[in-house]
Amino acid sequence: MGDTDESCEFATLALPDGQEHKIRVYRGTLGKDINFLDIRDLYAKTNSFTYDPGFTCTASCTSGITYVDGPKGQCLYRGYPVAELCAKCDFMEVAHLLLHGELPDKKDKRRFIEQIESEYMVHERFKDFFKVFRMNAHPMAIMVAATGSLSAYYHDNLDWSKPDDREICAVRLIAKMPTLAAMAYKGHIGEPVVYPRAGMTYAENFLHMMHATPTKAYKVNPIHARAIDKFLILHADHEQNASTSTVRIAGSSQANPFACIAAGIASLWGPAHGGANEAVIKMLNEIGSVENIPKFIDDVKNKRSGIRLMGFGHRVYKNYDPRAQYMRILCNQIFEQL
């Protein structure tokens, strides 16, 4: 984006009272057929606001992280197609890419993994924290509370205005999320907590914490671990979605980052966002058996009240969700073992 008037394009907004307002027009490095109208001075110069419920036509920032083109079915992380990253990389490499802007070499990857492994543990008192929840408590309710509680442990030694301190926070979030999720699951099923282990992959460690017990060794199925790893890549980022926007809004007050992420998890909970996965499970349970599928499809087509077809890609993709192609392969590999 150019900073001088000579390097920029402008559009002219004609208002009902005869005023004309020049609006700076930017174009992205990708998707150059899309215009971005800079309206930051609109109210100051014209006493006018824009009205855009849901921010369907509004960008809150510039970003070089993720590019989504719904009509073309494209999703890129730092310029790499997400399907290509699934085929050639693991989640640790993609996490490094999203955070630092480039894929790591072997040395950088080893250093990054060591950073993550050093932050796997949570405070021992967290075991007592999970005891206050009912066994049938919703897992997202537990994750909202647990993630927000991290702000009580990490608040007085970091300066969020410093890049290094923000990186430490990001590393801790990546490292501790599977630990907290596994602790929540173990509390739900009434089993003792299993501590994280270094030396396993990120996905293997998560599965081990979820399914190992003190009485029986758990051998991680490599196909299951690979599926978890790729699912994490496919869901690692998705541009300016509801949870990302929620975290940014909470963070704009310079609140503790862990509290901001907890707000994002609350947003993710909803069925119109990350909770759509839960909605798919409920839909399948309601269908019940194969012979009920034709009637269900007819109800969807006839727009019967309360009947929706869930789990067929994000609505932003008008052609094909590029993530679905790889997820189908992974699901088939898992189903073959059942």
Number of C-alpha atoms within 10 A of each C-alpha: 10 10 7 8 9 7 9 13 16 14 12 11 13 11 11 7 6 8 11 12 17 16 18 17 15 18 16 15 9 12 11 10 7 10 13 15 16 16 15 11 14 16 11 10 11 12 8 11 12 9 9 9 8 8 13 8 9 15 13 10 7 7 12 14 17 19 23 19 15 17 12 13 15 18 24 20 24 20 14 13 17 25 21 11 19 21 10 8 16 18 22 23 23 24 22 18 17 18 15 13 15 15 19 18 10 10 8 13 15 14 13 18 19 13 15 22 23 13 17 23 16 18 8 8 8 14 16 8 14 20 13 10 15 11 16 9 12 13 15 18 14 21 19 21 17 21 23 20 16 21 18 12 12 14 14 9 8 14 12 17 9 9 10 12 14 15 14 15 18 16 22 22 19 17 22 20 17 20 23 23 20 23 22 27 20 21 21 18 10 11 15 13 20 18 17 25 16 13 11 13 18 25 23 22 22 25 21 22 23 23 18 19 15 10 6 8 10 14 11 17 11 11 14 18 19 18 19 19 21 25 18 19 23 23 11 16 19 17 18 20 13 20 24 19 17 21 22 20 16 18 17 10 9 12 15 21 24 26 22 25 23 26 24 21 24 19 22 21 22 17 14 12 14 17 14 17 16 14 18 17 13 13 17 14 10 11 16 11 9 8 9 11 13 11 11 18 15 12 16 15 12 10 11 11 8 7 15 16 14 17 14 10 14 16 10 13 17 13 14 18 19 21 22 16 11 18 17 10 11 18 13 10 14 12 8 7 8 5
